[in-house]
Amino acid sequence: MSIGVNSLLIFYSMTLDLTIFLTVTMIVTVTKFVTDKTMASSSRFAIAVHTLALMANCEGKPVKSEFIACLVKTNAVVIRRLMCELSRANLIESQSGASGGSWLKKKAEDISLWEIYRAVEQGEVFSLHNPDEEGNCPISNNIAEVLKDVQTKIDSAIEQSLSEISLANVLKELKQDNVNDDYCRQLND
C-alpha cells in the first residue's frame, strides 16, 4: 500500500502543528517558571512549627493528625509523615487508636526552632548546580566555590538564629494575638 503525496503533506502539517504547539507550550512553561517570583520552596519547616505549636497549646492532650491537617490546610498524610520525622528527632510521642494522637515529648521551652528545622529539612538552604567548569568562562569555573562559601555563611546564620528561638517563644507571640486556649477542647470530639 503506497502513501499518497496528500497523505504525507497532511501528516507533515500535523507533525509541524504538533511541534509548534509543543514548542510554544515549553516556552510558556519555562517562561512561567523563570518569571514566577513565588517559586515554591519547602513549607515543611513552617508546617512542622505550626503542628508543634498546636500541640504545645494543647498541653499534653493528644492531638490527631486529621485535626492538625484541617487547621494547616493540608492532607493528614503530610502531617503524619512530618510527625514521623519529629518523632525520630525525639520531639513528639504518638499513640495510635481511637483515643490516640500525638503530643510534645519535651516542654516547648526546651525545643528550639533549629531542632525542628533539622528534623524536617535535609541539606543546605539552597542547592548548588554544576556549571561547565572545563570551559573558558572564568565565572563558570569559579561560581561553585564562591556560592559554597555563601551557602556556608547562610546555613550558619540560620542555625544561630533558629537556635535562639524556642517553640515557647512562638507560642508566646501567638498568644499575644489572642490565641484561644479553649480551642483544644474540640480535639477529640
Sequence and secondary structure as in RCSB ss.txt:
>XXXX:A:sequence
MSIGVNSLLIFYSMTLDLTIFLTVTMIVTVTKFVTDKTMASSSRFAIAVHTLALMANCEGKPVKSEFIACLVKTN
AVVIRRLMCELSRANLIESQSGASGGSWLKKKAEDISLWEIYRAVEQGEVFSLHNPDEEGNCPISNNIAEVLKDV
QTKIDSAIEQSLSEISLANVLKELKQDNVNDDYCRQLND
>XXXX:A:secstr
    HHHHHHHHHHHHHHHHHHHHHHHHHHHHHHH TT     HHHHHHHHHHHHHHTTT  B HHHHHHHHTS 
HHHHHHHHHHHHHTTSEEEE STT EEEESS GGG BHHHHHHHH  S SS      TTSS HHHHHHHHHHHHH
HHHHHHHHHHHHHT BHHHHHHHHHHTT  GGGGGGTT 
